[in-house]
Structures are given as C-alpha cells and as structure tokens.
Amino acid sequence: MTMPPQPPQGPYGPPRLPHPQHNPYAQQPPYGYPQQGPPQGPWGQPGMPGPPGAQPPRKKRTGMVIGITAAALVAVGALGYTAFQLVGAGKSVVGGFPEAEYRLTVPKKLLDEEYTLAEDTSSTDGKEAEQVPDPSVRDVKAVVTRYSSAEGGVLIISGMWGRIRMPEFTRDKILEGAAGEKGMTVVVPAREFTPDGYDITVACQVVTSKDAGVTSTIPMCAWGDDNTAAFVGLVTPKTAVQDPKSVDLEQAAADTAEVRAESRRPIG
C-alpha cells in the first residue's frame, strides 16, 4: 500500500507548520513593562507550550497588580490634603501655633536616588487642598507628588507644610483618611515607630486595595511635626502581592523617615 507523503521535518524532528501558531503570551505586557527579545512562550522559550497543567509565570500577573496598586495610590495622593479631613467635628484645638521654620520640597530623587520624580501635581491637586478650612493649621502649602523606580516601585507623597498646632493628631488623621478610600481595607492597624537615627515618630499601617477583581497590599505611613505632615505610600512588585501581615512596617517607617529627611528643608 502506498503511504501518503509526510510533511517536511524541522531541524529538531517535529514537522514544520505552514503558518506560525499564535502565542497568547507574546503580546505586549500591561502597564508599560517592556518585552525584551523575540516573542516568548509562557515558559521562556519561543513557541514552547510548557508542561501540561502548569501555570504561566507570575511576572505578568505581578505587573498587573503593581499597575492597579499604583493607580490606587495615585488616586489617594491626588486627593491631597482634602481627603484627610484633619479636624474631627468634636475635636477642640489647643495650644498656640509654632513658628514657620521648615517646608516640604520636591527633590528630583528620593531614597538614596532610587526613586525619580515622575509627576508633581502640587500646583493643581494641591491648590484645592490649600483652600480646605482647618483651624489646627495655618499658612498651608500642599505637596502632591509621584516617584518611580527602575524596578517598578511607586512612591506617593501627599502632604503639606505650614504651621501645625497638633502634629500627632494631624498625622493620625492623614492615615485615617488615606485608608478610608473606596476599596481599601485596613488589615494591620497603625503602629508607631521611631526609626534609628531620625528625630521623628512615624505611624504606619497596612491596607489592602481591591479593584477590578485584584487585591493588592499597600503599606502606608505618615509623619507630623510642627511644620510638615505627609502621607507616604510606597509599593514595589514584591510588597504588592505580599501577605499584608508579613509586611515589614519597621522598614516602611524607616523609608518614610528618610523621605522626610530628604524633602524637609529650612525656610529661606
């Protein structure tokens, strides 16, 4: 019996196909993560389908999570000082106002130059924030900025400088307001830290943010002193997918204290 002709063989045995098959993992990854080299299969080799029942690597999902988490942080930061509603209805204001000696600046680099300024919306989001009536502060100027790192980290700073009558109260209300945004849940309540080498007590908490069916982890910290107060949200590809209860808040507090030291400067 005459056998039908066989298709030509490729160099490694399997028949060459007349048309290349579509690789569902070769498309451009989301949130600006560039793809290097030729289109890759999900397990790192061109065209290789991977073992049966195996899952694609987590890198693509991590990129999606960090993008959604960053968007949540940007939304909180963009609301600026207005979101925090610093004065409670029944809270009395006590004591006098301190002298204006320090201000918040917007450095081009932060955290030993690991993070680079990506956006400064102080002149837009901050303007509305400066008009919020608050008898516990005077001469308010707002700062709302976003930084990014080469490794995909996002750093948000939203705060103000002026003359602050009750720094610790202001700090705590900042955290309360930031965690009260839609889709956010406090998993690890705020704790106070005094990082070694810094003359400030920082309060930090961990929240989860749920958006588009994705739940991500966000450490949040804040400080308050006589002249400056700010919320700092720092998320990396690692922390975004981390168990909230395993987040190193002591390190988050140290990073926040360093942000303060690098951005707080004498007036004049």
C-alpha positions in Angstrom: 0.0 0.0 0.0 1.3 3.4 -0.9 1.8 5.7 2.1 0.7 9.4 1.7 3.6 11.9 1.6 4.8 13.2 5.0 5.3 16.9 5.8 8.9 18.0 5.8 10.8 17.7 9.1 12.1 20.6 11.1 15.7 20.6 12.3 14.6 19.1 15.7 12.2 16.5 14.5 8.6 18.0 14.6 7.0 18.8 11.3 7.4 22.4 10.1 4.0 24.1 10.1 2.9 26.1 7.1 1.9 29.1 9.3 3.2 30.1 12.7 0.9 29.5 15.6 -0.4 32.4 17.7 1.4 32.6 21.0 -1.1 34.1 23.6 1.8 35.1 25.9 3.8 37.0 23.3 1.7 40.2 23.4 3.0 43.4 24.9 2.7 43.2 28.8 0.4 45.7 30.5 1.4 48.8 32.5 4.4 49.7 30.4 6.6 46.7 31.2 8.8 46.3 28.1 9.3 42.9 26.5 12.8 42.0 25.6 14.0 39.9 22.6 11.8 37.8 20.3 8.3 36.7 21.3 8.5 34.2 24.1 6.4 31.3 25.1 5.0 31.3 28.6 7.9 29.2 29.9 10.7 31.3 28.4 11.4 29.5 25.1 10.0 30.6 21.8 7.0 28.5 20.8 7.3 26.1 23.7 3.9 25.4 25.2 5.1 24.3 28.6 4.3 21.1 30.6 0.6 20.0 30.8 -1.3 21.6 33.6 1.4 24.1 34.5 0.6 27.7 35.1 2.3 30.7 33.4 4.9 32.6 35.4 3.7 35.2 38.0 5.7 38.0 36.3 2.8 39.1 34.1 0.3 39.0 37.0 2.7 40.9 39.2 2.9 43.6 36.6 -0.9 43.8 36.5 -1.1 44.0 40.3 1.6 46.7 40.6 -0.2 48.7 38.0 -3.5 48.6 39.7 -1.9 49.2 43.1 -0.1 52.2 41.7 -3.3 53.6 40.3 -4.9 53.3 43.7 -2.0 55.1 45.4 -2.1 57.8 42.8 -5.8 58.3 43.4 -5.3 58.7 47.1 -2.4 61.1 46.6 -4.2 63.2 44.0 -7.0 63.9 46.6 -4.3 65.6 48.6 -5.0 67.2 51.9 -8.7 67.5 51.2 -9.2 63.7 51.6 -7.9 63.7 55.1 -10.4 66.0 56.8 -8.0 66.6 59.6 -10.3 68.2 62.1 -13.0 66.0 63.8 -16.3 67.6 64.5 -15.9 67.4 68.2 -12.2 67.9 68.4 -11.1 71.1 70.3 -7.9 72.9 69.1 -5.5 73.6 71.9 -2.2 75.4 72.2 -0.5 78.1 70.1 0.9 77.9 66.6 4.6 77.2 66.2 6.9 79.3 64.1 7.3 78.6 60.4 10.8 77.2 60.1 10.7 74.3 57.7 9.0 73.5 54.4 8.5 70.4 52.1 10.4 70.5 48.9 10.1 68.2 45.8 13.5 66.6 45.2 14.3 65.1 41.8 15.5 61.9 43.6 14.5 60.2 46.8 15.6 57.2 49.0 19.3 57.4 48.0 18.3 58.3 44.4 16.5 55.0 43.9 13.2 56.8 43.1 12.9 59.5 40.4 10.3 62.2 40.3 7.6 61.2 37.7 4.8 63.7 38.4 4.3 66.8 40.6 0.6 67.9 40.8 1.1 70.2 43.8 0.0 73.2 41.6 -3.3 71.5 40.7 -4.3 69.0 43.3 -2.5 71.0 45.9 -4.3 74.2 45.2 -7.7 72.8 46.1 -6.1 71.2 49.2 -4.8 74.6 50.4 -8.3 76.0 50.5 -9.7 73.5 53.0 -10.6 75.3 56.2 -8.7 73.8 59.2 -8.3 75.7 62.4 -5.4 73.4 63.5 -3.1 74.7 60.8 -2.1 78.0 59.3 -0.3 79.2 56.1 -0.8 75.8 54.4 1.0 74.8 51.2 0.3 71.4 49.7 2.7 68.9 48.1 1.4 66.0 45.9 4.0 64.0 44.0 4.6 60.6 42.5 8.0 58.9 42.1 9.0 55.7 40.4 12.0 53.3 40.4 13.7 51.3 37.7 12.5 48.1 39.4 8.8 49.1 39.1 8.3 50.6 42.5 5.9 53.6 43.0 6.3 56.2 45.8 3.4 58.7 46.5 3.8 61.7 48.8 0.7 63.7 49.7 1.1 66.3 52.5 1.6 69.9 53.4 3.7 72.4 55.2 2.9 75.4 57.3 2.3 75.9 61.0 0.7 72.8 62.6 -0.7 73.1 66.0 -1.3 69.4 66.7 1.2 67.4 64.7 0.4 63.9 66.0 -3.4 64.4 65.6 -2.7 65.7 62.0 -0.5 62.6 61.3 -3.2 60.2 62.6 -6.0 61.8 60.6 -3.9 61.7 57.5 -3.6 57.9 57.8 -7.3 57.5 58.7 -8.3 59.5 55.6 -6.0 57.7 53.2 -7.2 54.3 54.3 -10.9 55.3 54.0 -10.9 55.5 50.3 -13.2 53.2 48.3 -12.0 49.6 48.0 -9.4 49.9 50.8 -9.5 47.9 54.0 -7.1 48.2 57.0 -5.6 44.8 57.7 -2.8 45.9 60.0 -3.8 48.8 62.2 -1.5 51.8 62.6 1.6 51.4 64.9 4.2 54.0 65.9 7.9 53.7 65.1 10.9 55.9 65.9 13.5 54.8 63.3 17.1 54.8 64.4 19.0 58.0 63.5 15.8 60.1 63.0 14.1 62.5 65.3 10.6 61.7 64.3 7.9 59.2 65.2 6.2 57.7 62.2 2.8 55.9 62.2 2.4 53.0 59.7 -0.4 50.6 58.7 -1.1 48.1 56.0 -4.2 48.2 53.8 -5.5 46.0 51.0 -6.9 47.6 47.9 -9.4 45.7 45.8 -10.0 46.9 42.2 -11.0 45.1 39.0 -11.1 41.8 40.9 -7.4 42.2 42.0 -6.5 42.6 45.7 -3.1 44.2 46.4 -1.2 45.1 49.5 -0.2 48.7 50.4 1.9 49.8 53.3 1.0 53.4 54.3 2.9 55.7 56.7 2.6 59.3 57.8 4.5 61.8 59.9 3.6 65.1 61.5 5.8 67.8 63.1 5.4 71.5 63.8 5.8 72.5 60.2 5.3 69.4 57.9 3.0 66.5 57.7 2.6 63.9 54.9 1.3 60.6 53.8 3.8 58.2 52.1 2.7 55.2 50.1 5.5 53.0 48.8 4.7 49.9 46.8 7.0 47.5 45.0 6.4 44.4 42.8 7.2 42.4 46.0 5.0 44.2 48.5 2.0 44.5 46.1 1.5 40.7 46.2 2.7 40.1 49.8 0.7 38.9 52.7 -0.4 42.1 54.5 0.6 40.7 57.8 4.1 39.9 56.7 4.9 43.5 55.5 8.0 44.9 57.3 6.4 48.1 58.8 9.6 48.9 60.6 11.3 49.2 57.2 8.4 51.2 55.8 8.8 53.6 58.8 12.5 54.0 58.2 11.9 54.7 54.5 9.3 57.3 55.4 11.7 59.0 57.9 14.3 59.1 55.1 11.8 60.7 52.7 11.1 63.3 55.3 14.8 64.0 55.9 15.4 64.3 52.1 12.4 66.6 51.4 12.2 68.8 54.5 14.3 71.9 54.3 14.7 75.1 56.4 12.7 78.1 55.1 14.8 80.8 53.5 
